[in-house]
């Protein structure tokens, strides 16, 4: 069974749940809301390459 890993930004503990299970509504360790829980393994729903808006490769923040 494959596992998804999340990190609670409040208590800094790792939460592991089976793939196919939704992100926890609250941290099972400290009760923090889902807004504080972030995916730390591969396979998240990122925008993918080239879909985000970037200014330039130099990191100056200018367009």
C-alpha positions as CSV (number, residue, x, y, z in Angstrom):
1,X,0.0,0.0,0.0
2,X,1.4,3.4,-0.9
3,X,1.4,6.2,1.7
4,X,1.0,10.0,1.4
5,X,3.0,12.0,3.9
6,X,1.9,15.4,5.3
7,X,3.6,17.7,7.8
8,X,1.7,19.7,10.4
9,X,3.1,23.2,10.5
10,X,1.9,23.6,14.1
11,X,3.3,20.6,15.9
12,X,5.9,19.6,13.2
13,X,4.8,15.9,13.3
14,X,4.4,13.8,10.2
15,X,1.0,12.4,9.2
16,X,1.0,9.3,7.0
17,X,-2.3,8.2,5.3
18,X,-3.0,5.7,2.5
19,X,-3.1,7.0,-1.0
20,X,-6.7,7.6,-2.1
21,X,-7.6,9.0,1.3
22,X,-8.3,12.8,1.4
23,X,-6.0,15.2,3.3
24,X,-6.9,15.2,7.0
25,X,-9.3,17.9,8.1
26,X,-7.3,18.3,11.4
27,X,-4.0,17.1,12.6
28,X,-4.5,13.9,14.5
29,X,-1.6,14.9,16.9
30,X,-2.5,18.4,17.9
31,X,-5.9,19.2,16.3
32,X,-4.6,22.0,14.0
33,X,-6.8,22.8,11.0
34,X,-6.1,21.5,7.5
35,X,-4.6,24.9,6.5
36,X,-1.6,24.0,8.7
37,X,-1.1,20.6,7.1
38,X,1.1,20.4,4.0
39,X,2.1,17.5,1.7
40,X,5.8,16.6,2.0
41,X,6.1,13.6,-0.3
42,X,6.1,13.5,-4.1
43,X,2.8,13.4,-6.0
44,X,1.1,16.6,-4.8
45,X,-1.1,18.6,-7.2
46,X,1.5,21.2,-8.1
47,X,1.1,23.3,-11.2
48,X,3.8,21.4,-13.0
49,X,6.6,22.9,-15.1
50,X,5.8,26.0,-17.0
51,X,2.3,26.6,-15.6
52,X,3.3,29.0,-12.8
53,X,4.1,32.7,-13.4
54,X,7.7,33.5,-13.0
55,X,9.4,36.8,-13.5
56,X,12.8,35.7,-14.7
57,X,15.5,33.2,-13.9
58,X,17.8,35.6,-12.1
59,X,15.5,35.9,-9.0
60,X,15.4,39.7,-9.1
61,X,11.6,39.8,-8.9
62,X,11.3,42.0,-12.0
63,X,9.3,41.1,-15.1
